Amino acid sequence: MQSENLIEKLIDQTKQIISQTEMLKDESINMLSWRETENSWNILECLEHLNLYGDFYLPAIDNSINKSVAKPDAEFRSGLLGAYFAKSMLPGQKMNKMSTFKDKNPLHANLDKQVIDKFCAQQIKLLELLERSGKVSLNKVKVPTSISRLISLKLGDTFQFYINHIIRHLSQIERIKAASRNVQSTMVE
């Protein structure tokens, strides 16, 4: 895929993510903290999980771009591992449940609407990084992963993996909202 087209696609996805998340600010704290079961995440926990990943990936991406001297490539070619990670994050008809690392699991954390503000601020930082990435190689710039600093992905794959992970959890948020509304409408009847 052309590097420029990939960056444009990722910028569009990030703008959609911001728009979708901004609407959550209008939801009540009861809706945002409602959980289907004792051990399932609520909306704020989903966003806090993403914030925890953002705390790792955004500085890592920023640092990798800053250190790079590699000029942009016309074409981006996904790496084997990067393509696998990115694709595995996409939401499907029936999403595979994935375990999260303990330090990225906000279950039962005391959270408020500031989680939404932090997430939106991280997405604005992501837009800035996507813009800056047009000046470096999406193929040659490597970014360490949160799994292990010994495993790094191409910058283009890191962006795709990171954004797909966000899309996955925004899909989860939509399911939580629907389930909450179903429960509330049943209680009203």
C-alpha positions in Angstrom: 0.0 0.0 0.0 1.2 3.5 -0.7 2.6 5.0 2.5 0.7 8.3 2.0 -2.6 6.4 1.6 -2.0 4.4 4.7 -1.3 7.5 6.7 -4.4 9.2 5.4 -6.5 6.1 6.2 -5.1 6.0 9.8 -5.8 9.8 10.2 -9.4 9.3 9.1 -9.8 6.4 11.5 -8.4 8.4 14.4 -10.7 11.3 13.6 -13.7 8.9 13.7 -12.4 7.5 17.0 -12.2 11.1 18.5 -15.7 11.8 17.3 -17.1 8.6 18.7 -15.4 9.2 22.0 -16.5 12.8 22.3 -20.1 11.6 22.4 -19.4 9.6 25.5 -19.0 12.9 27.4 -22.8 13.2 27.2 -23.4 9.9 28.9 -24.2 9.7 32.6 -21.6 8.4 35.0 -24.1 5.6 35.7 -24.0 4.5 32.1 -20.2 4.9 31.9 -19.6 2.8 35.0 -22.3 0.1 34.4 -20.9 -3.4 34.0 -22.7 -6.5 32.7 -21.0 -8.9 35.2 -18.8 -8.4 38.2 -15.7 -9.2 36.2 -16.5 -7.4 32.9 -15.2 -4.0 32.1 -17.4 -0.9 32.0 -17.0 1.9 29.5 -14.5 3.9 31.6 -12.4 0.8 32.2 -12.2 0.1 28.5 -11.0 3.7 27.9 -8.6 3.5 30.8 -7.2 0.3 29.3 -6.6 2.2 26.1 -5.0 5.1 28.0 -2.6 2.7 29.7 -1.5 1.4 26.2 -1.3 5.0 25.0 1.0 5.9 27.9 3.4 3.2 26.5 2.9 3.5 22.7 2.6 7.2 22.1 6.0 8.1 23.7 7.6 5.0 22.0 6.3 6.1 18.6 7.4 9.7 19.3 10.9 8.6 20.3 11.2 6.4 17.2 10.2 9.1 14.9 12.5 11.7 16.6 15.5 9.3 16.3 14.9 8.4 12.7 16.9 9.6 9.7 15.2 7.2 7.3 13.4 9.0 4.5 9.8 8.1 3.6 9.2 5.2 1.3 6.6 5.3 -1.5 5.2 1.9 -0.5 4.6 0.4 2.9 4.9 -3.4 3.3 3.6 -4.9 6.4 5.9 -7.3 8.3 4.8 -10.8 9.1 4.5 -10.3 12.8 3.1 -6.7 12.5 0.4 -7.8 10.0 -0.6 -10.6 12.3 -0.8 -8.4 15.4 -2.7 -5.7 13.5 -5.2 -8.1 12.1 -5.7 -10.0 15.4 -6.9 -6.7 17.0 -9.7 -6.0 14.5 -13.2 -6.7 15.8 -15.0 -9.5 14.1 -18.5 -11.0 14.2 -17.5 -13.0 17.2 -14.5 -11.5 18.9 -12.0 -13.7 20.5 -11.6 -12.9 24.1 -8.0 -11.9 24.9 -6.3 -11.7 28.2 -4.7 -8.4 29.1 -1.5 -7.8 31.1 -2.1 -7.2 34.7 -0.6 -3.7 34.5 -3.1 -2.8 31.7 -6.2 -4.2 33.4 -8.2 -1.4 35.1 -11.0 -3.7 36.4 -12.6 -2.0 39.5 -10.4 1.1 39.3 -11.9 4.3 40.7 -12.5 6.2 37.5 -14.4 9.3 36.4 -15.0 11.3 33.2 -11.4 12.5 33.1 -10.6 9.2 31.5 -12.4 10.4 28.4 -10.5 13.7 28.4 -7.2 11.9 28.7 -8.2 9.4 25.9 -9.2 12.3 23.6 -5.9 14.1 24.3 -4.0 10.9 23.4 -5.8 10.7 20.1 -4.9 14.3 19.3 -1.3 13.4 20.0 -1.7 10.3 17.7 -2.9 12.6 14.9 0.2 14.7 15.4 2.4 11.6 15.2 0.6 10.4 12.1 1.3 13.7 10.4 4.9 13.6 11.4 5.3 10.0 10.2 5.0 11.2 6.6 8.5 12.5 6.9 10.1 9.2 7.9 10.1 5.6 6.7 7.1 3.5 7.8 9.2 0.4 6.9 12.6 1.2 8.5 11.5 3.0 11.7 11.0 0.4 14.4 8.9 0.8 17.6 9.3 -1.5 20.6 6.2 -3.4 21.7 4.6 -3.5 25.2 5.0 -7.3 25.1 8.8 -7.0 25.1 11.4 -4.4 24.3 13.1 -7.1 22.3 10.2 -7.3 19.9 9.8 -4.3 17.7 7.4 -3.6 14.8 7.6 -1.4 11.8 6.2 2.1 12.4 3.4 1.4 9.9 2.5 -1.8 11.6 2.6 -0.2 15.0 0.1 2.5 14.0 -2.2 -0.2 12.5 -2.0 -2.4 15.5 -2.5 0.5 17.9 -5.5 1.9 16.1 -7.1 -1.5 15.5 -6.8 -2.1 19.3 -8.7 1.1 19.9 -11.3 0.2 17.3 -11.7 -3.2 19.0 -12.4 -1.6 22.4 -14.7 1.1 20.9 -16.7 -1.8 19.5 -16.8 -3.3 23.0 -18.0 0.0 24.3 -20.9 0.0 21.8 -21.9 -3.5 23.0 -21.7 -2.4 26.7 -24.0 0.6 25.9 -26.5 -1.7 24.1 -26.5 -4.2 26.9 -27.0 -1.5 29.5 -29.9 0.0 27.5 -31.5 -3.5 27.2 -31.3 -4.0 30.9 -32.7 -0.6 31.7 -35.6 -1.0 29.2 -36.4 -4.4 30.8 -36.5 -2.8 34.2 -38.9 -0.1 33.0 -41.4 -2.6 31.6 
